[in-house]
Amino acid sequence: MRVRQAGPRGPLEALVLRVDLANPGVRPGLLYAGRVAGVATVSAMARSAGAFAAVNGDFFNIGATGAPVGPMVTGEQLLKAPQPGRALVAGVGEDGVGRISTVALSGSVELPSGRAPLADLNDANPGYAPMLAPHGIGLFTPAWGTYTRAGAVRGLPSVSEVLVRHGRVARVGNRAGAGPIPTGGFVLLGAGGGGRRLAHLRVGDPVAVRYVQRTPARSPFRFALGGKYVLLRAGAVPGGLPVAPGAERTAVGFSSNGREMWLVVTEGREVGAAGLDLPQLAVFMRGLGVRDAVDLDDGGSTTIVARLPGHADLTLLNRPSDGSERRVANGIGLMR
């Protein structure tokens, strides 16, 4: 539905999708460009997934890897680990309940020299502290894509990268690589003590990895994606939310029992609406009946599309501040 009302700074215009998570005819899920280090428009991702409605998702490394800063879970599998301090997620659990929580990586690699913890998964965003410091080992799967993995070890000593195919070491090198990772294979990238352990591997050595999502939520997530701030927790607006000028915003929220989900997009000044800051967005969502919510990427990334009655294709429902859809890292889609 489209909401028009007086806002705290002038006219407020918002688009709201309310989803009954108990409805077997609606299946919410993660949208992404087919690779972690990649971007696409929300419309393109929605068409690819067969979604009839969608919004944009997490903040991302714009202009470089394109990868989101938070975690991604799809099909109950962790696809990407979070950047430091960005483990906050919204999603739907295996129990069918929507909730906000945190997600992190829990995993290990079995080397001939013994077991070592995995410090990271499909994560090499430049501009953030390297997650493999000082002695970590990170895992890259074919889902990462082709972008260079060097951001994971930027400025760190004793770097080693190992390609494993079908459970055996196929190549050992002393720098982070780029290019596709073959199906049935993965790359281990280490620095410091982790890099030195990998440097001792030889072609043909057996190597195995195991990893899962780690979450304090009552049920593991079926799908989840990152948010930046908690807007509502049990109906309360947390203190300390940034009070920035009103802008176009995207957010996701849930009812008190987690059986309903709201996808909310607000318009900004570029189209004559006043826009909202984060505390105002939280209050607006609470007025809809939302009890728990997080913000998603905003500004030029804010996008909502849907297949309208009588239309064969998706329609862009908001007016992006860039003038057209921005290519983004991921989103939330509604499938049947």
Summary of the structure (lengths in Angstrom):
residues: 336
radius of gyration: 20.7
end to end distance: 19.3
largest distance: 67.5
contacts: 1252
relative contact order: 0.24
helix: 12%
strand: 40%
